Amino acid sequence: MEESFIQQIYNRNQKNSFKVLVGLYKGNYLRIFYSAVLFIIKHIPAWVMPIAIANVINAATIQAGGGIRTIYFNAIIMVILVLQNIVTNYYHTKLHSYAIRSVESGLRASLIKKLQELSIPYQKEMQSGRLQSKIMRDVEAVQTLSSQVFVSSLNIFVNLIVALAITLYNSPTVFLFFILTVPISALIIVIFRKKIKTSNSEFRQEMEETSARVIEMIELVPIARAHALENQEVRRLNHRFQQILTKGFHLDIIQSLFGSVSWASFQLFQIICLVFTGILALRGSITPGEVVMYQTYFTTVVNSVSSIITLIPTIAKGLESVNSIGEILTAGEVENHENKPKIKQVDGNFSIQQVCYRYPNSDQTILHDINLEVKQGETVAFVGESGSGKSTILNLLIGFIQPTEGRILLDGHDMSSIDLRSFRHHLAVVPQSTILFSGTILQNITYGMPSVTEEELKRVLLAANLWDVIEKLPDGLNTRIGEHGDKLSGGQRQRVSIARALIRNPKVIILDEATSALDSHSEKKIQEALNTLCHGRTTFIVAHRLSTIRNADKIAVIENGRCVEFGTYDELMFTKGKFYELKQLQM
Ligand SMILES: Nc1ncnc2c1ncn2[C@@H]1O[C@H](COP(=O)(O)OP(=O)(O)OP(=O)(O)O)[C@@H](O)[C@H]1O
């Protein structure tokens, strides 16, 4: 799949999260600019009001100027400036909010797209809870960062510049006093910045980890309940919450200390400023109105500088989230289909040649020199002890993982050199634990199919032995089946899964047979459905049922990652080797 624009921004600015953030707004720069201009207009009252107030005070206290006319004139100016704020604020918000919200949804869309491309082993490694936390929580932190940085920093910088400029124009002495705040604030920022960044990063990782555990726990509730392990589960999570408490507490303390130190320093400055301008007024250098004016501007300067300081934790958190999202968007563990030829037709001939496999995070080779020739339409059953490597072979055949040595040929094409998506259009996978989603039965069966005719649907339902089940349901095919299909029985779920495979009319089927025991009636129904499904298609089954094994064209016995026997049922029974032993054991 093509890299999204957001992915490109991440790849180009891997080390610099601030550059990434700015880059994300490409296409919105003009909107942001107009929003900033409107902000300046809407904010004019904040700068003009102190002057107008000073004029009114001076007109009232010093019998100079225009008296009542000055008071009225300044009042009218103030009213106009205040009222225009409502309109300009509306358009200012409209523009920047659209920009920020579109980046927010763009980030989520890019993450989802990337998740669909990442290799299956990588996804398993990352855990769904952590991924979910990145998609929801981190993107939200980036959105908060954007609005804070844009709205607050604009507010801060514009206020600061105007207050300082007016003061400089009126009194350079007071101006010099004002800018003394800069080194003080810089010092405070330097002292706290690194601590806040580290603390934020630790807290974010802890949250992600806990998120993963919580999702896992929710999925495990029935198992925990069935084994009376509720308390253990609660304890396990409580331990994680304790970690969050410690890390979050540490973060809060640093942030709060940072806030209070800066607040106290600036309040002290404000008191000094009042004393300083008061003395200047006593000496007659400035008027009483100007004392109020400078005090107001100084409050603006102080508030602006302390706002920059209070913004820092949010910025640190947001930039940490920019990094966190980048972990996914720049991950290289993707299924690479770029520039690989698509296959137009699949017959279903497989040649597995000298295949070995080792999981990336392990130094143990799981599969050794697997060699199998499978003809179009044949059914191959893999049997063997648990952990012998059967599911790993299925994952290799789907292309979720690639052989570390050897190769797999599909109709003569090396699977590593073709666009696997073109093969998977002709493939149906029926996993051991049926994966259903919380829609209707119809939606679950026709998942990913653009259109299905009534006759086709009926044929599939009959073949999957689902017709009777559907007929008994009040809403028929439109019955909602609950999360993961919880409202269906295990056997019914398996048959829905078989129907989903059937409707795709695949050329190749990969089937990890469910191990759970079913009653003989249900077992018979499933076996009939499976027979229809596999008929005339190349099928690979991890087989547990006797009937499946009996019906397979070939049986491959896997032992410790090696294929120790390969042949028909009768051949393997005749040679009285491993398969014979396994059968004896089962019986
Ligand atoms: N992601 C992984 N990382 C490392 N080792 C793994 C991973 N997945 C599986 N294994 C190991 O690979 C071996 C083969 O596993 P596999 O799931 O293929 O066995 P299986 O024959 O299908 O077992 P079962 O019949 O119980 O499903 C096991 O020893 C397992 O521990």
The ligand as an ORCA input file, in Angstrom:
! r2SCAN-3c Opt
* xyz 0 1
  N       5.504    -16.109     18.354
  C       6.267    -17.134     18.730
  N       7.518    -16.916     19.156
  C       8.304    -17.943     19.538
  N       7.934    -19.229     19.513
  C       6.705    -19.519     19.095
  C       5.798    -18.492     18.687
  N       4.645    -19.079     18.310
  C       4.812    -20.407     18.481
  N       6.042    -20.691     18.956
  C       6.600    -22.011     19.246
  O       6.611    -22.772     18.053
  C       6.361    -24.137     18.321
  C       5.312    -24.656     17.362
  O       4.103    -23.992     17.630
  P       2.792    -24.297     16.785
  O       1.736    -23.358     17.260
  O       3.121    -24.304     15.351
  O       2.457    -25.777     17.291
  P       1.199    -26.698     16.939
  O       1.746    -27.986     16.450
  O       0.274    -25.991     16.045
  O       0.563    -26.856     18.369
  P      -0.991    -27.077     18.751
  O      -1.427    -28.391     18.176
  O      -0.935    -27.146     20.226
  O      -1.737    -25.904     18.241
  C       5.946    -24.216     19.793
  O       7.026    -24.777     20.499
  C       5.728    -22.803     20.198
  O       6.172    -22.623     21.521
*
